[in-house]
């Protein structure tokens, strides 16, 4: 007997409900599975973007590995975009909660994909340059990178990441992470766009004054400026013109001091008359560079575009990348160049005559010229060069100044502008004895700090030993009777301190008299009168000042000395071969 019509209708309704229920559950499972895969793909693609953190230090980036990461990220993001655009998910768009999650996911994937697509050509161009540097048009390459970086800025500048409110926790975390990555990438692209544009301008035609400094005779944050030359650029090529001993250009007629604060500190030295007196400030961008151009204008009646300072550390780094260079039948490489220029060349002179000293200066000029020629004529790895020059830049052995705003911005971003911010401290022996004894000084600084209710007191103990021996050449030892030095091997100099801009109560402990005190740009300088340290003698000099207790850090400025100054800050040892930031909260 057949069931009653009412029962049949109930059965059909029940079957329909079960079918709808199973279908709905299946659709939800499919949506969940599709959304989960899309979310995983999106997060995986975002993870690939993390590899871009290598751009912070381009010299550490593996371009091949980076290219693979970007390709994999693009593939995963494309897959995520396809899944999130699936017709299966269309009904979710009409639902407030689910629609918001879907819209956010689609936006995140879209922005991440656009970013990866904008980055891939940049990496490919860099890979091509790395693979074949000989065929590289340097100016065109840098301009091309600059354009690519501008596009990346456009992509990462205020991107639409979709809804922000009421997101599920994993999606909210992914949105926050991607936003932080894009913000960091935008800042990096801006920085490197400034660098590439400035370098392209520098290489496309300009004339820079070249200052060759000598770390055997030190000043504040650099050696004495003993050699003057001119470096011209054109179409990515370099030409180093004749290098002249700075002594041959003194006295300079008709120059002025460009920085009134330096004039007030050191005006009694007639800074405007001699390139060798430029080293009485660490402000390369505000004083040394502009003052060097003023001296060149006064002596040569010629306006140049900028100034480059190099010392033997820079030449050592260059020959380490380029290979040995030969001058006068002698080879110079990373194993002997630094010792030769700072010590060996003077030992060869014996009791130097004027002619012998001129020959030495000519040899230094030829070595610099040979290095520039090797830079132009040999194949070298640009990444290796960046790695080699990084430490010398951080140690103030390489500094650059330009009158062109775009080029100066590049030098600032590269950290070679020699900028002083007012956050620095440092100690500097200024050699005023005409000797070449600085490599024979051993300088140690011990800092102890004590805290009161409002101030942090910093006490510096500077221990300096003169290790010069009678067997050294007279050109190193002296004596120089005209400077009041009667004993060979005696070091004559001033000890100068930098204090940050919120200092107070700066003073030497008795009996060290102060000769110069005042602002040097944003920092303050305190310098002693002339101090003599005999051969084999050790002198201990104490200095102190206080800073506001709220100050979180202070930067110890590199002295650029050889050997480096050995520091101990509240028992933590380091040297000043590179500038170093001290966390005062931990000291």
SVG drawing of the C-alpha trace seen along z (x, -y; Angstrom):
<svg xmlns="http://www.w3.org/2000/svg" viewBox="-3 -88 123 90">
<polyline fill="none" stroke="black" stroke-width="0.4" points="0.0,0.0 1.4,-3.4 2.0,-6.0 -0.5,-8.8 0.1,-12.0 0.9,-14.0 3.6,-11.5 5.1,-11.5 5.3,-15.3 7.0,-15.2 9.5,-12.6 10.3,-14.6 10.7,-17.7 13.0,-15.9 15.1,-14.6 15.3,-18.1 16.3,-19.5 19.0,-16.8 20.2,-17.5 20.4,-21.2 22.0,-20.6 24.7,-18.3 25.2,-20.6 25.5,-23.6 28.0,-21.7 30.0,-20.6 30.0,-24.2 31.1,-25.5 33.9,-22.9 34.9,-23.7 34.9,-27.4 36.9,-26.8 39.3,-24.6 39.6,-27.1 40.0,-30.1 42.5,-28.2 44.6,-27.4 44.3,-31.0 45.3,-32.3 48.2,-29.9 49.3,-30.9 49.0,-34.5 51.0,-34.1 53.6,-32.0 53.9,-34.8 54.3,-37.3 57.0,-35.2 58.9,-35.4 58.8,-39.2 60.8,-38.9 63.8,-37.9 63.9,-41.5 65.3,-42.5 68.7,-41.7 68.3,-45.0 69.1,-46.8 72.7,-45.7 72.9,-45.1 76.4,-43.7 75.0,-40.8 72.2,-40.0 72.4,-36.8 70.7,-38.0 70.2,-34.5 68.5,-33.4 66.5,-36.6 65.3,-36.1 64.1,-32.6 62.3,-33.8 60.5,-36.5 59.5,-34.0 58.2,-31.5 56.3,-34.3 54.8,-35.5 53.6,-32.0 52.0,-31.5 50.4,-34.9 48.9,-34.3 47.5,-31.0 46.0,-32.7 44.5,-35.4 42.9,-32.7 41.4,-30.9 40.1,-34.0 38.4,-34.9 36.8,-31.5 33.0,-31.5 32.5,-29.3 33.3,-32.2 31.0,-34.7 28.1,-34.2 30.4,-35.2 30.8,-38.7 27.2,-39.5 27.6,-38.4 28.9,-41.2 31.4,-39.2 32.6,-36.7 32.6,-39.4 34.9,-41.5 37.4,-38.7 37.3,-37.9 37.8,-41.5 40.7,-41.9 42.3,-38.7 41.9,-39.8 43.4,-43.2 46.4,-41.8 47.2,-39.3 46.8,-41.9 49.1,-44.4 51.7,-41.7 51.6,-40.5 52.0,-44.0 55.0,-44.6 56.7,-41.4 56.0,-42.2 57.6,-45.6 60.7,-44.1 61.5,-41.3 62.9,-43.6 65.1,-45.4 66.7,-42.2 67.1,-40.9 68.9,-44.1 71.2,-43.8 71.9,-40.1 72.8,-41.0 75.2,-43.7 76.8,-41.4 77.3,-38.7 78.9,-40.9 80.4,-44.1 82.7,-44.8 79.8,-45.5 78.0,-47.7 77.1,-51.2 77.4,-52.6 75.4,-55.7 72.6,-54.1 72.5,-51.2 72.2,-53.5 69.5,-55.6 67.6,-52.5 67.7,-51.3 66.6,-54.7 63.5,-54.5 62.7,-51.0 62.9,-52.2 60.5,-55.0 58.0,-52.5 58.4,-50.4 57.8,-53.6 54.5,-54.2 53.4,-50.6 54.2,-50.6 53.1,-54.1 49.8,-54.0 48.6,-50.8 44.9,-49.7 45.0,-46.7 41.2,-46.4 39.1,-46.3 40.9,-46.7 38.1,-46.3 36.6,-43.0 39.1,-40.6 39.8,-37.2 43.0,-37.0 45.2,-35.3 44.1,-37.7 44.6,-40.7 48.1,-39.5 48.8,-39.0 47.5,-42.5 49.7,-44.1 52.8,-42.2 52.4,-43.0 51.7,-46.7 55.0,-46.8 56.9,-45.1 55.6,-47.6 56.4,-50.5 59.9,-49.3 60.3,-48.5 59.0,-52.0 61.6,-53.6 64.4,-51.4 63.3,-52.1 63.4,-55.9 66.8,-55.6 68.3,-53.7 66.6,-55.8 68.4,-58.8 71.7,-56.8 71.4,-55.6 70.3,-59.0 73.1,-60.7 75.8,-58.2 74.5,-58.5 74.9,-62.3 78.4,-62.0 79.6,-59.6 78.0,-61.5 80.4,-64.4 82.0,-66.3 85.2,-67.4 86.0,-66.6 89.0,-67.7 90.9,-64.7 92.3,-65.0 94.9,-62.4 95.4,-62.1 98.1,-60.6 97.3,-58.6 100.9,-58.8 100.2,-62.4 96.6,-62.7 94.0,-65.4 90.4,-65.3 88.7,-62.2 91.2,-61.9 94.8,-62.2 96.6,-65.3 95.7,-66.4 99.1,-66.1 98.2,-65.4 95.9,-67.4 94.6,-66.2 91.6,-66.4 89.3,-63.5 87.2,-64.0 84.3,-61.8 82.6,-61.4 80.3,-58.7 81.0,-56.5 84.8,-56.8 87.4,-58.3 90.5,-60.4 92.9,-61.3 94.9,-64.4 98.2,-65.4 98.5,-65.1 100.4,-67.9 101.9,-68.0 99.7,-70.2 102.9,-72.0 103.5,-73.2 100.2,-75.1 100.8,-77.0 100.3,-79.7 96.9,-80.0 96.2,-83.7 92.8,-85.3 90.8,-82.5 88.3,-82.9 87.1,-80.5 83.6,-79.3 82.5,-78.3 82.5,-81.0 82.5,-78.4 85.7,-76.8 87.2,-80.3 86.4,-81.1 88.0,-77.8 91.1,-77.6 91.5,-81.1 94.9,-81.6 96.2,-78.8 95.3,-80.8 93.2,-77.9 92.5,-79.7 96.2,-79.5 96.9,-75.8 95.2,-72.5 97.1,-70.8 95.0,-72.7 91.6,-71.4 91.7,-68.5 90.8,-70.7 87.1,-69.6 85.3,-66.3 82.5,-68.2 83.4,-67.1 80.1,-68.2 79.9,-71.6 83.6,-72.6 86.3,-70.4 84.6,-69.9 83.5,-73.5 86.7,-74.9 88.8,-72.7 86.8,-74.0 87.3,-77.5 91.1,-77.0 91.2,-75.4 89.2,-78.4 91.6,-80.8 94.7,-79.1 93.5,-77.8 90.7,-80.2 88.5,-77.2 85.1,-76.0 84.9,-72.3 81.8,-70.1 82.9,-68.4 85.6,-66.8 86.7,-63.2 88.8,-62.3 90.8,-59.1 93.6,-57.6 95.8,-54.5 92.9,-52.4 90.9,-53.2 93.8,-52.2 94.2,-49.0 90.5,-48.2 90.7,-48.9 93.7,-46.8 92.1,-44.0 89.3,-44.0 91.2,-45.1 94.4,-43.1 98.0,-44.3 99.2,-47.5 102.8,-48.2 104.7,-51.4 108.4,-51.8 108.8,-48.0 107.3,-47.4 104.0,-45.7 101.5,-46.8 98.7,-44.6 96.5,-44.3 99.3,-42.5 101.8,-45.3 100.2,-48.6 99.0,-49.9 102.2,-49.2 104.3,-50.6 102.4,-53.9 102.2,-54.5 105.6,-53.2 107.8,-51.6 108.1,-54.6 109.6,-56.7 112.0,-54.1 113.5,-54.0 114.2,-57.7 116.8,-57.6 118.0,-61.2 115.6,-62.6 116.6,-65.4 114.1,-67.6 114.7,-65.8 114.2,-62.4 111.0,-63.6 109.8,-64.8 110.5,-61.4 108.4,-59.8 105.5,-62.2 105.8,-61.4 105.6,-57.7 102.4,-58.2 100.9,-60.1 101.8,-57.3 100.3,-54.7 97.0,-56.6 97.0,-57.0 97.8,-53.3 94.9,-52.4 92.5,-54.6 93.8,-53.1 93.3,-49.6 89.8,-50.6 89.1,-51.5 91.0,-48.7 90.4,-45.6 87.3,-43.4 86.0,-43.7 83.0,-42.6 80.8,-45.6 79.3,-43.7 82.8,-42.8 83.8,-46.5 80.8,-47.6 81.7,-45.1 85.4,-46.3 84.5,-50.0 81.8,-49.6 84.2,-49.4 86.5,-52.2 83.5,-54.4 82.3,-53.7 85.8,-54.4 86.0,-57.9 88.7,-56.8 86.4,-57.7 84.3,-60.9 82.7,-62.8 81.1,-66.2 79.3,-67.8 77.8,-71.2 75.1,-69.4 72.1,-68.6 71.3,-65.2 74.8,-64.0 75.2,-65.2 72.0,-63.4 73.5,-60.2 76.7,-60.6 74.6,-61.2 72.5,-58.0 75.7,-56.0 77.1,-57.2 80.2,-58.9 79.2,-62.5 81.1,-62.9 78.0,-64.4 78.1,-65.3 74.7,-65.4 75.4,-66.5 75.0,-62.9 78.8,-62.2 81.7,-61.9 85.3,-61.0 88.9,-61.6 91.6,-62.8 95.3,-63.3 96.2,-66.2 99.9,-65.7 101.5,-69.2 105.1,-68.0 105.8,-67.3 106.7,-63.7 105.2,-60.5 104.8,-59.0 101.0,-58.4 101.3,-54.7 103.7,-54.3 101.1,-55.7 99.0,-53.2 95.8,-54.9 93.4,-53.4 90.3,-55.0 88.4,-53.9 84.9,-55.4 83.0,-55.1 79.5,-56.5 77.6,-57.4 74.0,-58.6 72.5,-61.3 68.8,-62.4 69.0,-64.3 72.5,-63.9 74.7,-61.1 78.4,-61.8 81.0,-60.4 84.6,-60.2 87.2,-59.4 90.7,-58.2 93.0,-58.4 96.2,-56.4 98.7,-57.1 102.0,-55.3 104.7,-56.3 106.3,-53.1 108.9,-54.8 112.4,-53.3 115.7,-54.8 116.1,-52.4 113.3,-54.2 114.2,-56.6 114.9,-60.2 112.1,-61.3 109.7,-59.5 111.5,-60.5 112.7,-64.0 113.8,-66.0 112.3,-69.2 114.1,-72.0 112.0,-74.7 109.0,-73.3 110.7,-73.1 111.3,-69.3 114.8,-68.6 114.6,-64.8 114.2,-62.5 111.0,-60.4 109.0,-62.9 105.4,-63.2 104.0,-66.7 100.3,-67.2 96.9,-68.4 94.3,-66.1 90.8,-67.1 87.4,-65.8 84.0,-66.0 81.0,-66.2 77.4,-65.9 75.1,-68.9 73.5,-68.5 76.8,-68.3 77.6,-70.2 80.7,-70.7 83.2,-69.6 86.8,-69.8 90.2,-68.2 91.4,-67.2 94.3,-69.4 97.0,-70.0 96.0,-69.7 95.4,-73.3 92.6,-74.0 93.6,-75.8 90.3,-75.7 86.7,-75.4 83.5,-76.0 80.9,-74.6 82.1,-72.6 78.8,-72.5 76.4,-70.5 79.0,-69.1 81.3,-70.9 85.1,-70.7 87.5,-70.9 91.2,-70.8 94.3,-70.9 97.4,-72.9 100.5,-71.2 101.5,-68.0 104.8,-66.2 105.1,-62.4 108.7,-61.2 109.8,-57.9 108.9,-55.0 106.8,-57.3 103.1,-56.8 100.8,-59.7 97.4,-59.5 95.0,-62.3 91.5,-62.5 88.5,-64.4 84.8,-64.4 81.4,-65.9 77.8,-65.1 74.7,-64.6 71.0,-64.6 70.0,-61.4 67.2,-60.9 69.7,-60.5 69.4,-57.0 72.5,-56.6 75.7,-58.3 77.9,-57.7 81.6,-57.2 83.1,-58.8 85.9,-56.9 89.3,-58.6 90.5,-57.0 93.7,-56.2 96.2,-53.4 96.2,-51.5 92.6,-52.1 91.9,-53.5 91.0,-50.8 88.0,-51.6 86.4,-50.2 82.9,-51.7 81.8,-50.6 83.8,-47.4 82.6,-46.7 85.7,-46.6 85.7,-47.8 87.9,-49.8 87.0,-52.9 88.0,-51.5 84.3,-52.1 81.9,-54.6 79.9,-52.8 76.6,-53.7 76.6,-53.1 73.3,-52.2 73.5,-54.3 70.6,-52.4 72.8,-49.3 76.0,-51.1"/>
</svg>
